[in-house]
Amino acid sequence: MGDAYQFSVSSLPLLEDCIKAAKQPGKEWMVLMKKNTEHLEKYILKHNIKEECITQQESNSSTETIRYELNETDNEMEDISRQASDEVIENIRANLELKGNPDYLMEQCVDYDNVLQILAGKLSPACVETICNELFISRPSYIEKFYVEFLSVYLKRDNNTLELLIKARKAHSKAFISLIVALLSSDTPVSVLDNFFTTIDNTELSQILQALSKTQITPEAFIQHLNSICYLYKNSPKTAEIQHFIRNCLLLSAKECCKDKNYGRFLLTYLQTLKECNAQINKYELEQLVNTHETPFARRCLNILSNYK
């Protein structure tokens, strides 16, 4: 038997109207729910709601509740999906192509979780340009969400990536850092960031690396953006936090990069920095790391380690 759900007194009139309307042909009862109707329909069809509501009087209070049971096979309730259907996405896309209204776009995120990512791959460049231009001259509260969830996806397909990145940075510098971190944490084409990093100063490069060091970047993302992260590292202060972050990234990707010269160059840069700073190291751990590497950089790395007592 499934779990019982209770409705508050304030919601009973609406619920009773929906129950009555459900007995009518068509989908009149769905209209009464006003929002998320397609999600509710999928949920009811999936779980096969079979029993009508039962009204009971609580013995210890005057609160009247309505309960209904769900006929389930696994006794576990699942959340109603917040993923927009293809039809919903197409309707939103069509409206945006006509109006290019960023507020309308972000309003759809209230009901659906996947709107921004999907539309970033579907909207025309002209529509995206209209939306971005409006956001670049305003300061909406949702700008960081737009940067991270929409722009980070759109930039993977845009041919004018460098120009858009420069505009996005100039318009909202704080949200822009989050955008770059999102790009570095995903499968963004390498050229997207390699070209851009040469256009900004060391202070901003350092801010990006600091923000990245606070994330759980995967070994796959680190390997994908090895050169970009190395460039950030070379041009940033070598704080204890940054050193620890780079060390972990190098350790976790060592096996996959044992024959990668770019990885070997990064490893050498890291060890040279440790030596210059007279940092305390775990020599055994680093020797094990270097011994797994098979490019010519391995010998130079071992020479540095040999100078440590």
C-alpha positions in Angstrom: 0.0 0.0 0.0 1.4 3.4 -0.9 1.9 6.3 1.4 -1.0 8.6 2.3 -0.8 12.3 1.5 -2.8 15.0 3.3 -4.0 18.3 2.0 -4.4 21.5 4.1 -7.8 22.9 4.7 -7.1 25.9 2.5 -6.5 23.7 -0.5 -9.7 21.5 -0.1 -12.0 23.6 -2.2 -9.6 23.5 -5.2 -9.0 19.8 -4.7 -12.7 19.0 -4.6 -13.3 21.0 -7.8 -10.5 19.0 -9.5 -12.0 15.7 -8.3 -15.3 16.6 -9.8 -13.8 17.9 -13.0 -11.8 14.7 -13.3 -15.0 12.8 -13.9 -15.8 15.0 -16.9 -14.6 14.2 -20.5 -11.5 15.9 -21.8 -9.0 17.7 -19.6 -11.1 20.3 -17.9 -9.7 19.2 -14.5 -6.2 19.8 -15.7 -7.0 23.5 -16.4 -7.9 24.0 -12.8 -4.4 23.2 -11.7 -3.1 26.2 -13.7 0.6 25.3 -13.5 2.6 22.2 -14.2 -0.4 20.5 -15.8 1.6 18.3 -18.1 3.8 17.1 -15.2 0.8 16.3 -13.1 -0.7 14.3 -16.0 2.4 12.3 -16.5 2.6 11.6 -12.8 -1.0 10.4 -12.5 -0.6 8.1 -15.6 2.7 6.7 -14.3 1.4 5.9 -10.8 -2.1 4.9 -11.8 -4.1 6.7 -9.1 -7.0 4.4 -8.4 -8.9 5.4 -5.3 -11.1 8.4 -4.8 -10.4 10.7 -1.9 -11.6 9.7 1.5 -12.7 12.4 4.0 -12.0 11.8 7.6 -12.3 13.8 10.8 -9.2 13.8 13.0 -10.0 12.7 16.5 -7.7 15.1 18.2 -8.3 18.2 16.1 -11.0 19.9 14.0 -8.8 19.8 11.0 -10.4 18.0 8.1 -8.0 16.2 5.8 -8.3 14.4 2.5 -6.2 11.4 1.7 -5.7 9.4 -1.4 -3.7 6.3 -2.1 -1.4 5.5 -5.0 -1.3 2.0 -6.5 2.5 1.5 -6.6 4.7 -1.5 -7.0 7.7 -0.3 -5.2 6.3 1.7 -2.3 8.5 4.6 -3.1 7.2 8.0 -4.3 9.2 9.8 -6.9 9.2 13.6 -7.4 7.1 15.0 -10.2 9.5 15.6 -13.1 10.6 19.2 -13.6 12.0 18.5 -17.0 10.3 20.4 -19.8 8.9 18.3 -22.7 9.9 18.9 -26.3 6.5 20.7 -26.9 7.1 23.1 -24.0 10.6 23.8 -25.1 9.5 24.5 -28.7 6.8 26.9 -27.4 9.3 28.8 -25.3 11.8 28.9 -28.2 9.2 30.2 -30.6 8.2 33.0 -28.1 11.9 34.0 -27.6 12.6 34.1 -31.3 9.8 36.6 -31.6 10.5 38.8 -28.6 14.0 38.0 -27.3 12.9 38.8 -23.8 15.5 37.5 -21.1 13.0 38.0 -18.3 10.6 35.6 -20.1 13.4 33.1 -20.5 14.3 33.1 -16.9 10.7 32.9 -15.7 10.5 29.5 -17.4 13.2 28.2 -15.0 10.7 28.5 -12.1 8.8 25.6 -13.5 11.4 23.6 -15.4 15.1 22.8 -14.5 16.4 22.1 -18.0 15.2 25.1 -20.0 18.4 27.1 -20.1 20.7 24.3 -21.2 18.4 23.0 -23.9 17.5 26.4 -25.3 21.2 27.3 -25.4 21.5 24.7 -28.1 18.4 25.7 -30.0 18.0 29.4 -30.1 19.3 31.2 -33.2 22.5 33.4 -32.8 20.4 36.5 -33.6 18.0 35.7 -30.7 20.9 35.0 -28.3 22.6 38.2 -29.3 19.4 40.2 -28.6 19.0 38.5 -25.2 22.7 39.1 -24.3 22.7 42.7 -25.4 19.8 43.5 -23.1 21.4 41.7 -20.2 24.8 43.3 -20.8 23.3 46.7 -20.1 21.2 45.7 -17.1 21.9 44.1 -13.7 19.2 41.5 -13.1 19.5 39.3 -10.0 19.6 36.2 -12.2 22.7 37.1 -14.2 25.0 34.5 -12.7 22.5 31.7 -13.3 22.2 32.9 -16.9 26.0 33.0 -17.4 26.6 29.6 -15.8 23.6 27.6 -17.2 23.0 29.3 -20.5 26.1 31.0 -21.8 28.4 28.1 -20.8 26.5 25.8 -23.1 25.9 28.3 -25.9 29.6 29.2 -26.1 30.3 25.6 -27.2 28.5 26.2 -30.5 29.1 29.9 -31.1 31.6 30.9 -33.8 32.3 34.3 -32.2 33.3 33.0 -28.8 36.1 35.4 -28.1 34.0 38.5 -28.8 31.1 37.2 -26.6 33.4 36.4 -23.7 34.9 39.9 -23.8 31.5 41.5 -23.7 30.3 39.2 -21.0 33.3 40.0 -18.9 33.0 43.7 -19.3 29.3 43.6 -18.4 29.3 41.5 -15.3 32.8 40.7 -14.0 31.7 38.7 -10.9 29.3 36.5 -12.7 31.9 36.1 -15.5 34.3 34.3 -13.1 31.6 31.7 -12.4 31.1 31.3 -16.2 34.8 30.6 -16.8 34.8 28.1 -13.9 31.8 26.4 -15.5 33.6 26.3 -18.8 36.8 24.8 -17.3 34.7 22.2 -15.5 33.1 20.9 -18.6 33.9 19.6 -22.1 34.2 23.1 -23.6 36.4 23.1 -26.7 40.0 24.0 -25.7 40.3 26.9 -28.2 37.4 28.7 -26.4 39.5 29.5 -23.4 43.1 29.3 -24.7 42.6 32.4 -26.9 40.7 34.3 -24.3 43.1 34.0 -21.4 45.8 35.8 -23.3 43.6 38.9 -23.3 43.2 39.4 -19.6 45.7 40.4 -16.9 47.3 38.3 -14.1 45.0 39.6 -11.4 41.9 38.2 -13.2 43.7 35.0 -14.1 44.5 34.6 -10.4 40.8 35.2 -9.5 39.7 32.5 -11.9 42.2 30.0 -10.6 41.2 30.7 -7.0 37.5 30.2 -7.9 38.3 27.0 -9.7 40.3 25.6 -6.8 37.2 25.7 -4.7 35.4 23.3 -7.0 35.5 19.6 -7.5 36.9 19.5 -11.0 37.0 16.1 -12.5 40.2 14.5 -13.8 38.5 14.5 -17.3 37.9 18.2 -17.2 41.5 18.9 -15.9 43.0 16.8 -18.7 40.7 18.6 -21.3 41.9 22.0 -20.1 45.4 21.1 -19.1 47.1 23.9 -21.0 44.6 26.5 -19.9 44.9 25.6 -16.2 48.7 25.5 -16.6 48.6 29.0 -18.0 46.4 30.2 -15.1 48.9 28.6 -12.7 52.0 30.2 -14.2 50.4 33.6 -13.9 48.9 33.4 -10.4 50.3 33.6 -6.9 51.3 30.2 -5.6 49.3 30.1 -2.4 49.0 27.0 -0.2 45.5 26.5 -1.4 46.5 26.7 -5.1 49.4 24.4 -4.6 47.2 21.8 -2.9 44.6 22.0 -5.6 47.2 21.6 -8.4 48.9 18.7 -6.6 45.6 16.9 -6.3 44.7 17.4 -10.0 48.1 16.2 -11.1 47.9 13.1 -8.9 44.4 12.2 -10.0 45.3 12.4 -13.7 48.8 10.9 -13.6 47.9 7.5 -15.0 45.9 8.8 -17.9 48.6 11.4 -18.7 51.7 9.2 -18.3 52.7 9.8 -22.0 51.3 13.4 -22.3 54.1 15.9 -22.8 51.8 18.8 -21.8 51.2 17.1 -18.5 54.9 16.5 -18.1 55.6 20.2 -18.7 52.9 21.1 -16.1 54.4 18.7 -13.6 57.8 20.2 -14.1 56.4 23.7 -13.6 54.7 22.6 -10.4 57.9 21.0 -9.0 60.1 24.0 -9.9 57.6 26.3 -8.1 57.9 24.1 -5.0 61.6 24.4 -5.1 61.6 28.1 -5.5 59.3 28.5 -2.6 61.3 26.1 -0.4 58.0 24.4 0.3 57.7 21.3 2.5 56.9 18.3 0.3 56.0 14.6 0.5 59.0 13.5 -1.4 58.0 9.8 -1.6 54.5 10.7 -3.0 56.0 13.0 -5.6 58.7 10.5 -6.6 55.9 7.9 -7.1 54.1 10.5 -9.3 57.1 11.3 -11.4 58.0 7.6 -11.8 54.6 6.9 -13.5 55.5 9.5 -16.2 57.1 8.4 -19.4 58.0 11.6 -21.3 61.4 13.3 -21.3 60.1 15.7 -18.6 60.3 12.8 -16.1 64.1 13.0 -15.8 64.1 16.7 -15.2 61.4 16.3 -12.5 63.5 13.6 -10.8 66.5 15.9 -10.8 64.5 18.5 -8.9 63.3 16.0 -6.4 66.9 14.7 -5.9 67.8 18.1 -4.4 65.3 17.6 -1.6 66.7 15.9 1.5 
